[in-house]
Amino acid sequence: MPAVCRPTPAPAQRDIRGKSRTIGFPRDIVARAAQIEISSGRGIAGQKYVHLDARHLADQLRATLPGIIEVSQEFRKIDPTREMIPVQPGTHCTIGGSDVNIDCITVL
């Protein structure tokens, strides 16, 4: 079955280290898990991406991350509040972050 990443695991779900988690996983862990699925041949339809299932977070996406909705609609013609979002590991890792110059210096 193709891989589906679902943010914010249910309470008491175990992470890859066997520890109990009640919050979402860090980006690097999600990206690594997605890459493992893709490298193992479990990408969506044989492609180099997995699906991010954020449908259960529809209200939160609208309130706090409207950019995710806009990008999904503009570039993939999908509504992430109703459909799963195809993502690549590098894509997931680059969401957010800080603006830096050529010397990796930022003003916060």
Secondary structure, 3 states (H helix, E strand, C coil): CCCEECCCCCCCEECCCCCEECCCCCHHHHHHHHHHHHHCCCCHHHCCCEEECCHHHHHHHHHHCHHHHHHHHHHHCCCCCCCCEEECHHHHHHCCCCCCCCCCCCCC
